[in-house]
Amino acid sequence: MSDSFKKKSSSFFVTAFIGLIIVSFMFTGYESMKGTPDTVATVGSKSILSREYQNEYNRQVEFYQRFTGGTALTSQQIQQFGIRDNAVNSLISGKLMITLAEKLGVEPSSYQVKEEIKKLPYFQTNDRFDLERYKLLLSSNGLTPADFESDITDQIKAQGGQVFFARFPISNKYLEDIQQFKAERMQGHLVKINREGTRKYLPVSAAQVQEFLAVEANARRVEVMFNDQKTNLDQANEVKARHILVTTENRTEEEALKKIQDIKKELTVRNFIRLANQHTEDPSGKENGGDLGWFSANGMMVPEFEQAAFALNKGSISDPVKTDFGYHLIYVEDKKEAKEALFEEHRDRMARELVQRNMVDELDAFVLNLKNQATQALSKKDIKAITNLQDQFGVQYEKDLMINRFDGATGQISLSTDQVTQLFTNENAGKLQTFEDANAIILAEFAPVPPASVEELAAALEQNRTQTQMTLARIVQEGMIQRLREDVKVRVNTNLIR
C-alpha cells in the first residue's frame, strides 16, 4: 500500500519528519520507574513521552506488517517480534544520540529551527509557510508549537552528530587493504533451514488433532488461544483498489481538477493500469498501476478517500475525489464483506499448532531429513530439487551468489565473519560447508572465481571510500554511545509499554 496515503489520525504528517536518526544498537537492563503518566522512560535528563512511544510503536507495527502480507498483527506476533521493546530501544538510542550531539557542541539556534519548520511542505500553502495551517496540524495531533520546535531541535542535533561522524578520516592505505579483501571472490549457493520456521510443516493427522482435543485441558487451551486472537481473525470490510493521483503541488486546484477530468474521459477498467502508470503522481504507484492492495475502513486512508472507495461497487471507477494530496480516480477491483471469526473454523488449525509445539523429536528428524535432501541436491547441482524444498517447506535458497572476503554474503541469508573466513580458507575452497547451531542450518557451496582486476579495483576505490567511511562512522558512533550509556541512567516505566 502506498505510504503516502496511510493515515493514523493526522499524526502521519508529523511523525514523518520528527523521527530521530536511530543507531542500530539495542540496550538491556533497564530499571523500572514510577514516572509521570505521560513519561514512558527517561534517559538521563531526557524524557520519552507517550506520544513518542506511540508513534514509534505504530511505525514498528507497520514495518513488521510488510512481512505478514499487510494483515493486522496478532497480539502473539507483537510479542514474538518484540515490537514494544524495539520501540522503546529505538527511542532510547535516539535520546542517547541527542545527548552525544550535545556533548559534541551541536546546538541549533532558534532561527535555524524555525527555518527548518518553514521548509516542511505540510505546513505550506502555495509554497509558502502557513502559520494557521501549522497551528491547526499541530493542534490536531495534540501538540503545541513549543512541543514541535523541541522535536525539531532534537532532530537537528541528531543530524549534526551524524555529520560529525561522517567526516571520520580514512587513509588510502586502509582503503587499499580493504580492496584486497574485496578482490578475493567466490560464487555459489546458500541454503538455510530455520528450525522453528519448519515446525509448521510437521505432519499432524486428523486423528492426532481429535485425540488432542479430547483432553479437556487441551480444548480449553485452544479456546483461550482463539479468544486471544479473535479480534485479528475477524474479517473487516475491505476493498482492493487502485488509484490515479494528480497533485496540486505545482498547479492550481482548477488545473489539477481539469487534468484529472481529462484522464477520466478516456479511463476504463481495461486501461486503468496502463493510464495509472502513465499519469499518476503518486511515486509508489507509477510502476504498479496505482495498486493500493487491500485496506479496511479503519483510518488507513484519509477520510475522503476511504469513504469514496467503500461507496463504490466492485469493478467500478470513481469520479474525481478531492483530498489534501490532490485529486484521485479510484478503481475498486474487489471487495470483502465483514465476517466474524467462528471458533469452529479455527479450532482444528490451532489444535494442530499446539500439537506441533510438543513434537521435539519429530522436529529434529524433520530438520535432519531436510538437511540431507538439500545436501544431496547441492552436491548434484540439482537446482530444481532445492527450489522444491523452498516451495514446499520454506527453505531459504540463494543461488549464483557472489561474495567477497570483506563483505561476505549480502543477501537474505547472512554469514558470520568466522563463517566467511572458513569459506575462504584454502582447504575449504570449492567444498560444501555446513554451519549449524540451535536455530538454523546453513549449507554453503562456493567456488573461487578470478580476482577483480586492477582496473576494477581502481574504479571502485572512490566509491568504497564513501561506503567505508559510513561504516566506520557508524562503528565509532555506536562505540561512543555505548560508552555514554555507561554514564547515563536509563529508566523505563514498564507498566506503560505492556
N, C-alpha and C positions, 0 to 999 in steps of 0.2 A: 504494500500500500504506500502511496506517496506520503512521505513525511510532511510535505508542505501542507497537507490538509487534515492531519491528525489534530485533535483538539482535546485538551484536558482543561475545561473551562477556558479562560483566556490565558492561563499560565504558560501555554506553549510559546507565546510570543516572547515572554520574558526569559524563561529558562533557556531558550536557545542562545542567549547572549550573556547570561550571568554565570554560566557554568565555569568553574575554575579549571585551570590546567592541572590535571591529576597525574602524579607519577605512579608507575605500576609497582607499588610497594605496599605490602599488607602488614598490619601490625596486630599483635595479640597482647593479652594480659591487661585488658582494660579493667579499671576498677568500677564498681557500681557507684552511683552517686544519687544524691537527692537534690535535684536542681529545681529551677522554676518550671512550671507546667509547659513553658514554651521552649525549654532547653533540652535537647536530646543528648548533647555531650559538650564537654569543654576541653579545649586543647590549650593548655597554659591559660592565658587570659582571654582567649577567643572562644566564643560560644557557637555551637552548631544548633540552629533553630529548627523548630518542627517543620517550617515551610521548606527549608533547605533539604532536610531529610526526605520529605515527601516528594519533592521534585527529583531528587537523585534516585529514590526508590522507584518512582514511575519510569525513569529512564532505564534503570536496570531491568525492570519487568518488560518493557518494550524491546530491549536488546535480546533477552532470552526468548521472547515470543517468536523471534525470527527463526529460531531453531525448532519450534514446535508447529510450524506451518501457519503462524499468525493466530492460533487459537489461544483463548484465555488460559493462563496457568492455574493449575490446581494448587491448593494450599500445600500439598505434599511436594509438588515441584518447586514451589517458592522456598520451601525448607531445604530441599535437595540441592538446589543451586546456591543456597546461602545468600539469597538476594538481600535480606535485611542487613546481614553483617557486611556484605560487599558495599552496600550503600554507605554505611557508617564508616567503613575503612577508607573509601574514596574521599569522603568529606574530611576525615581526619588528615589524610595525606595532603589534601588541598590547603587546610589550615596550617599545616607544618610548612608547606611551600611558601605561603604568605609570610609566615614568621621568618623563614630563611631569607626571603627577599628583603624584609625589613632590616635584618642584620647586615645585608649587603648594601644597605643605604638606598634602596628603591622606595621613594616616597613621592607619589604623583601630586601635583598641585591641584587646587580646586578648579582652576581654569582647564587643565588637562582632562579632568574627569568630566566636566561639562561638555567639552568639545567631543569627547568620545560618545557621550549620550546623544548629542545632536546628530551624530553620523548614523545612528541606528535607524533603518528605514521604517520600522514600525511606529516611530514617533513623528513621521514626516507627512506632510500634506503638500502635494505638488512640489516635491523635492526640497521642501523647507521644514525645519523643525517646528512642530505644532505643540505649543505648551499645553493647550487644553486636551489634545489627544494624549499627550504624555501623562497628564494627571488622571485622565479617565482610565487608561490602560492599567496604570499602577493601582488605582483605586479598585478596579475590578478584580485585581489579584490580591487585595488586602495589603498593599504595600504603600508606604509613604515615600515621597521623593528622597528623604533622608536615608531610608532603608535601601533604596535602589542605588543611590550615589555611593553608599558604603559598599554595596556589592561590586559596583564598577571599579571603585578604588582598589578593592582586593584583587579583582581580575587584572588590573593594570600592574599591580605589584607582582603577581604571579608571572605574568608575561615578561616583566622586567627581569625577574630571576632567571627565566628561561633564556633570555637574550644573553645574560651574563655567562651562563654555562655554555651557550652555543659558540662563544668565542674562545673556547678552550684550545690552546695552541697544539699543533701536531707537527712533528718533524718529518721531512721527506724520507729519512731512513726508516722511520717507523712504518710509513705507508708502503715502502718497498718491501719490507719484511712481510707485511700483510699480503701484498700482491703475490709473493712467492707461495704462500699457503693457498691463495685462491687459484694459483696456476695448477696445483695438484687436483685433478678432477677424476670423477668416476661416474659411470652411468649404469642404471639398473632399476630394480624393483623393490618396493617396500610393501609388506603385508602386516597389518596389525589386527590382532584378535583381542578385543576387550572382554575381559572375563564377565563383568556384570552386564555388559551390553548384550551378551549372548544368552543370558539366563531366560529371557522371554521366549527363546526358541526351543527350550526344553520341551519334549513331547509330554503332554499330560492327557490321558484318556478321559472320556466322559464318565467312565466308571470311577476313576480316581476322584473326579470332581464331586460326584454324588456321594461317594464314601466320605469325603472331607466334610461336605455339608451336613451329613447325617449326624455329626457330632455337634451338640447344641452350642458349645463354646465357640466352635469354628463358624457356625451360622451367625452367631452374634458378632463375631469379628468382621464378617463380610458386610453385615448390615451397618455397623459403625463406619466401615470404610466407605460405603455408598453414601451415607448421610454426610460424611466429611467432604465428599467430592460432588455432591448433588448440584450445588449451585453452578459449578462449572460444566456439569453434564447436561443441564437443561439447555435445550436449543432455543436461542432467542430468534426473533425475526431478523433475517439477514438478507442483504441484496448483494449480488455480484455485479459490479458496474465498471464502466469506462467513462472517461470524460475528456473534453477538449476545453482548454483554458485560454482565454485571451485576457491578458492583464491590462491594468490601467497605469502601469509604471511610466511609460514613455508616450502616452497618448491621453486624450481626454476621455471621459466616460462615454460621450457620444460617439467618438471614433471607435472605442472598443466595442460598443453595442452594435454599431453598423458592421464591423468586421465579423462578429460572431453571428449576426443575422445572415450575412452573405454566405458564411460557411454552412449554416443551417439549410439554406436553399438547395445545396447540392448533396446534402448528407442523407445517407440511407444506412440501414443495418449492415448491408453488404460492404459498403465502402468506409464504414466508421473507422476501422483500424488504420486504413491507409491514410485517411484525412487527418486522423489524430496524430499520426507520426509526422505528417506534413505541417500541421497548423498549431498544435498545442504548444503553449508556452510554459507548461509545467515541465521542468528539466527531466524529472524522473519518468515522464510519460512519453517522451519523444521516440523511444526505441521499442516500446511495448504496447503501442496503440492506446495509450492513456489508461492502461489497466490499473484499477484500484483494488482488485481482488474482492474478497468477501468482507463486509463490515456490518455491524449491528447498530441499532438506534440507541447507543449508549454514550453519545458525545464524542465518538471517534472523529466525526466530521463536524464542521461548523454547522450551526442550526439550519441555515437556509438551504445548504447543500443536502443535508440529511433529510429534511422534510420533503424536498423535491424528489429525491431518489426513491424514498419509500412510498411516495404517492404514485409513482409510475408502475405500469403493468410490465410484466416480463416481456422483453423483446421490443420495448418502445424507447423513443428518444425524447428528451425534454425540450421545451422552449428554453431560451437563454435564462440562466439563473444567476442572479447577482449576489456576490459575497464580497468580503473585504479583499479577496485575492483578485477579483475581476469578474468576468462573465464566463459561465460554464455551459456546455452542452453535455447532458448526461445520458448515457445509454445503459439501461438495465438489462444485462444478459440473462440473469437468473434470480430467483427468489426462493427463500426458505421460510416456511411458516414456523412460528414459535411452537415448541413441543416440550412438555415436561418430561424429564427423565424418570423412567419407571424402574423400580428395584429389580423386577423380574428380567428386564432386558440386559442388566449389567451383572447380575448375581453370579452366573457361571464364569464370566470372564474374570471377575475379581477373585473368585474362589481359586481359579487356575493360577492367578498371580501369587496368591498366598501359598499354594502348594509348591510352586516353583521356588519360592524363597527358602523352603526347607530341603531342597534337593541338592545337598552339598556334594555328595559323592557323584551323583549323576552329572552335575555341572563340571566337575573335574574331568570325568570321562569324555563329556561332550567337547570341552575345550581341547583336550588332547587329540581327539579324533579330527577336529578342525585343523589343528596344527599339523598333523600327519598328512592330511589331504593337501593343505597349502604347500607344505614342504615338497611333496611329490610333484605337485603342479609346477612349482618354480623350477625344480630340477629338470623337468621335461620341457620347460618353456611352454607349458600348456596354458596360455592366457585365457582361453575360454573357460577352463575349469576354475581358474581363480575368480573370474567375473561371475561365475555361477555361485561361488561361495559368497561373493559380495552381495549378489541379489537375494539369495536365499537366507543368509544368516547375518547380514550386516557387517561382514568382514571388511575392514578398510583396505583399499588397494590403490597404490600409486605406481604407474608404470613409466618406463623410459624417463626416469627422474635423473636430472643432472645435479650432482652435489660436488662441492669442493671442500678442502680440509679446513678452511676458515669458517665458512657459513654453515656447513653441514647440510642437513635436509631442511628445506624452506617451505615444504608443502604442508598438507594437513596432518601428516604423521611426523612427529618431531623425534629427533635423536639427541641423547645427551652428548656432552663433549667427550666423555670416555668412550661411548659407543662409536662416535665418528672416528676417534683415534684408533680404535680397534679395527674399524673397516679399512683404514689406510695403512695399517701395519703390513709390511711386505708379505709375510707368510699367510695373511688372510685375503690379500687382494684377489678378487675373482671368485672367492668361495662363498657359499651360502652361510650366513651368520645368523645365529639365534640369540635374541636378547629377551630375557624372561624375568618378570617379577610377580608379585602377588596380584597385580592389577591387570597385566596385559602380557601378550607375547608378540614380539616384533621379529619378523623374518626379513632379512636384508640380503639381496643378491646384487652385487655391484662389480663391475669390471673396469679397470683403468682405461682412460681414453687419453689421447695425446694432450700434453700440457698446452695451455694457452701460449700463443706466440708472443714475441717481444712487442710486436706492433699492437696486439690486442691488449697486453698489459699496460702499455703506454697510453692507449686510448681510454682505458678505464681508470687510470691513476687519479685524474682530477675529480671524476665522479665519486670515486671511492673516498677521496679526501672529505667531501661533504658528508657522505654516509658514515664514515668512521668518526668524524668529528661529532656527529649527532649521537652515535653510540657511546663514545667516551664521555660526552657531556652528560648523558643520562646516567652512566655509571657513577661519575663523580657527584652528580646531583643527588642520586639515591644514597650514596655513602654519607654525604653531608646531612641529609635529612635523617638518616639512621642515627648519626651522631647527635643530632639535635633532639631526636626522640628520647634519648637517654637523659636529657636535661629538662624536657617539657613534660609536665604531668598531664596525662590523658584520663579523663573520667567519662564514663558512659552511663546514662540513665537507661538501664536495660528494660525497665518497665514500659518505656515509650517506643521501643523498637520490636516488640513481640506481638 
